[in-house]
Amino acid sequence: MREQSTDLRETVRRRYAATAVKVAEGAGTACCGPEPQSQPQSQTQPQPQPVEVDENFGSALYPTAERDSLPTKAVAASLGCGNPTAVAELREGERVLDLGSGGGIDVLLSARRVGPTGKAYGLDMTEEMLALALANAEKAGATNMEFLKGTIEAIPLPANTVDVVISNCVINLSVDKPAVFTETFRVLTPGGRIGVSDIVADDTLTPEQRAERGDYVGCIAGALSFTEYRTGLEAAGFTGIDITPTHPVADGMHSAVIRATKPRS
């Protein structure tokens, strides 16, 4: 991996680790949003800042009944731009994988939707988020779920493992999106599907213009355009691709629902 990409991934990891610590300590909510104002730093080791709140992201995008039924810290750690468990139309008995599972809100909701005969996996690269998710799962009494440490560019599951892959405003954070699409395709069973919420840019915006609208860690600068997203999924082998914007998050930038299918043969 190129040095710049490695540095960017580490920046993302440190910022979301700081968010998990903040939530675990009961210091409030946090989700995608603008870069926070600079804070006094140590002379020797700059301290990462939690990701700041933005009204276009987070737990407010879930129905009140769903939020009220979950552990408070799972809701507080919501980092997303949608509700992928709803758009994926999960069914009883299915196996589902959440890419970038954070504090576990979508894994908990998925586990409920697929029931005791199904299973929900959560994948995250941040130890602090995984610890928070495990604590939330224990508090919720959920048993049909498993959390995995790893990156979404190298999913630690065998091929043809899951029926559905979901993700909530995480793919835009990846430094290697073609690898994410390829790995997602690999772990899906034939006929499996994705139901993803993510940030997508108008085709008219250049990468430089996207960066002007928000930082990478805040889920803006790393977003693909509509055409780039479709092309990436097609290159990985997906069919039946549908990308539907749901609400604006910046000028020319949208939260969107992305659906696609892995062909049966």
NUNU-556039 format. One line per 10 residues: their letters; for each residue y, x, z of C-alpha. Coordinates in steps of 0.02 Angstrom, whole numbers, plus 32768, in hexadecimal, padded with zeros to 4 digits. Each point is the difference from the previous one (the first is absolute). Example, Ala and Ser with C-alpha at 12.3 -4.5 7.8 and 13.67 -1.06 7.14 Angstrom:
<recs>
AS	7F1F 8267 8186  80AC 8045 7FDF
</recs>
This chain:
<recs>
MREQSTDLRE	8000 8000 8000  80AC 8042 7FD4  8068 8040 8092  8086 7F7A 7FE7  7F7D 7F76 8006  7FAF 804B 809A  80A8 8007 8058  8026 7F4D 7FCF  7F59 7FC1 8042  801E 805C 80A4
TVRRRYAATA	80AD 7FB1 800E  7FB2 7F54 7FE8  7F78 8026 8080  807B 803F 8083  8076 7F6D 7FED  7F76 7F7E 800E  7FB2 805D 8091  80A8 7FF4 8058  8003 7F45 7FDA  7F53 7FEA 804D
VKVAEGAGTA	8034 805E 809D  809D 7F96 800E  7F9C 7F5E 7FF5  7F77 803E 8075  8086 8027 8081  8045 7F50 7FEF  80A4 803A 7FB5  800C 7F74 7F80  7FD3 7FDE 7F4C  800D 806F 7F69
CCGPEPQSQP	7FDA 7FF3 7F47  8036 803A 7F55  80BA 800F 7FE7  808E 807B 7FE8  8005 80B2 803E  803F 8000 80B4  80A2 8055 802F  7FEA 80B7 802C  7FDA 8021 80B6  801C 809D 8069
QSQTQPQPQP	7F6E 8074 7FDF  7FAC 808B 805E  802F 80AF 7FC7  7F49 802A 7FE7  7FA4 7F61 7FCE  8055 7F6A 7FAF  7FBD 7F5D 8047  7FCA 7F7C 7F81  8059 7F59 800F  7FA7 7F58 7FF8
VEVDENFGSA	8015 7F9C 7F60  8092 7F87 8016  7FF7 7F43 7FF4  8035 7FA3 7F63  8001 7F43 7FF1  7F9D 8006 7F5C  7F69 804B 8058  7F90 7FE6 8097  7FB3 7F76 8068  807E 7F7A 7FCE
LYPTAERDSL	7FA2 7FF3 7F5A  7F68 7FB8 805B  7FF2 7F4A 8038  8032 7FE6 80B5  7F52 7FC1 802D  7FB2 80A2 7FC1  807C 806E 805E  7FE9 7F9F 80A2  7F43 8012 7FF9  8002 80BF 7FF9
PTKAVAASLG	801F 8089 8081  80BB 801E 8013  7FF4 80B7 7FCF  7FA1 7FD8 7F60  8090 7F90 7FCC  8083 807E 8039  7FB2 8088 7F95  8000 7F96 7F62  8040 8071 7F74  7FE7 7F93 7F68
CGNPTAVAEL	8060 7FA3 7F7A  7F8B 7F6A 7FF4  7F61 7FAE 803F  7F6F 8048 7F99  7F79 7FA5 8064  8045 7F5E 7FB9  8018 803A 7F4C  7F51 804C 7FF9  7FB4 7F55 802B  7F7C 804D 8070
REGERVLDLG	7F5E 7FA0 8015  7F77 7FF5 8082  7F85 8090 7FFA  8069 8076 7F96  801C 80B9 8023  80B8 802E 7FF8  805C 80A7 8009  80B6 8011 8033  8053 809C 7FB9  807D 8046 807D
SGGGIDVLLS	7FD0 7F8B 808D  8086 8039 807C  7FF9 7FA0 80A4  7F75 7F92 7FBD  8055 7F57 7FE2  7FB2 7FE4 7F55  7F55 803E 8038  8001 7F87 8092  8031 7F6F 7F90  7F7F 8034 7F7D
ARRVGPTGKA	7F76 8008 8083  8027 7F4E 8031  8000 7FC3 7F4C  7F5A 8051 7FCF  7FAB 7FCA 80A3  7F6D 804C 805C  7F99 8016 7F61  808B 8065 7FAF  8055 80A4 802D  80AF 8046 7FFB
YGLDMTEEML	8025 80BA 7FEE  80A7 8050 8026  802E 80AA 7FB7  8091 8069 8040  802B 80B9 8001  8067 7FF9 80A0  7FA4 801C 80A4  8087 7FA6 8064  7FF2 7F65 7F93  7F42 8002 800C
ALALANAEKA	8009 800A 80BD  8078 7F6D 8003  7F91 7F9C 7F8A  7F65 8020 8069  805C 7FC8 809D  8039 7F62 7FA6  7F4F 7FDC 7FC2  7FBB 8013 80AF  8084 7F8D 8047  7FDA 7F7E 7F7B
GATNMEFLKG	7F45 800C 8022  7FD9 801C 7F49  7F55 8048 7FD7  7FED 7FF1 7F42  807A 808D 7FD7  8002 80BC 7FF1  8091 807B 7FF4  7FF0 809F 7F98  806B 809C 7FFE  802C 8040 7F53
TIEAIPLPAN	8077 7FF2 7F6F  8008 7F74 7F80  7FEF 8083 7F76  7F52 8030 8041  7FB3 7F66 8051  7F71 8031 8077  7F89 7F77 7FC6  7F73 8001 7F7F  8014 7FB1 7F55  7FE5 7F43 7FF1
TVDVVISNCV	801C 7FE6 80BC  8081 7F75 800D  8025 7F5A 7FAC  80BC 8001 8019  8085 8086 8016  80A6 7FCF 804D  809A 8066 802B  80AB 7FD6 8046  8090 8068 7FBF  7F9F 80A5 8008
INLSVDKPAV	7FD3 8031 7F4D  80B8 8023 7FDD  7FF5 8087 8087  7F74 805E 7FA9  8024 80A7 7FAE  7F71 7FE5 7F83  7FFA 7F4B 7FCA  7F83 8019 7F70  7F85 8043 8082  801D 7F65 806C
FTETFRVLTP	7FD8 7F8D 7F6D  7F66 8065 7FCF  7FBD 8004 80B2  8022 7F46 8018  7F9E 7FDB 7F61  7F71 8070 803A  7FE4 7FAF 80A9  8008 7F4E 7FBE  7F60 7FA7 7FD0  7FF4 7FC4 7F4A
GGRIGVSDIV	8062 7F5F 7FFC  8065 8037 8098  80BB 7FE8 8007  80A2 803F 8049  8088 7F99 8054  8090 8074 8027  80B3 7FEB 803C  806F 808F 7FC8  80AE 8030 7FC7  801A 8000 7F43
ADDTLTPEQR	809A 8033 7F9D  804B 7FB4 7F64  7FCD 805F 7F64  80B7 8029 7FDE  8011 806A 809E  7FDF 80BB 7FF3  7FAD 805C 8091  80AB 8048 802B  804C 7F51 8008  7F72 7FC5 8070
AERGDYVGCI	8023 8091 8076  80B7 7FCD 8008  7FC9 7F58 8048  7F99 8042 8091  7F98 8092 803D  7F48 8024 7FE1  7FC6 7FE0 80B1  8061 7F5C 7FFF  7F8F 7FBF 7F74  8084 8004 7F76
AGALSFTEYR	800E 80A8 7FA5  7F44 800F 7FE1  7FEB 7F54 7FB2  7FB6 7FEF 7F52  804F 7F94 7F7A  7FA8 7F61 7FC7  7FC2 8059 7F62  7FCB 809D 805E  7F9D 7F98 807E  7FA5 7FA0 7F77
TGLEAAGFTG	7FDE 809D 7F9B  7FBA 8059 809A  7F89 7F72 8029  7FC8 7FF2 7F4B  7FDE 80BC 7FF8  7F8F 7FF0 8099  7F9C 7F75 7FAB  8048 7F61 804C  8011 7F5E 7F9E  8053 7F58 8021
IDITPTHPVA	809A 8059 8042  808B 7F91 8043  80A0 8041 8050  806F 7F78 8048  80A5 8028 805A  801A 7F9E 80A1  80A9 8035 8046  8084 8087 7FE0  800B 8097 8074  808B 805E 7FA4
DGMHSAVIRA	805D 7FF6 7F5B  7F78 7FFC 7F7B  7F77 8019 8082  7F86 7F79 8034  7F74 7FDB 8078  7F71 7FC9 7F90  7F4F 7FBF 8007  7F87 8064 7F94  7F56 7FBA 7FD2  7F79 804E 7F92
TKPRS	7F43 8000 7FEA  7F79 8083 7FE6  7F95 7FC5 7F6D  7F4C 7FD4 8024  7FC3 8071 7F75
</recs>
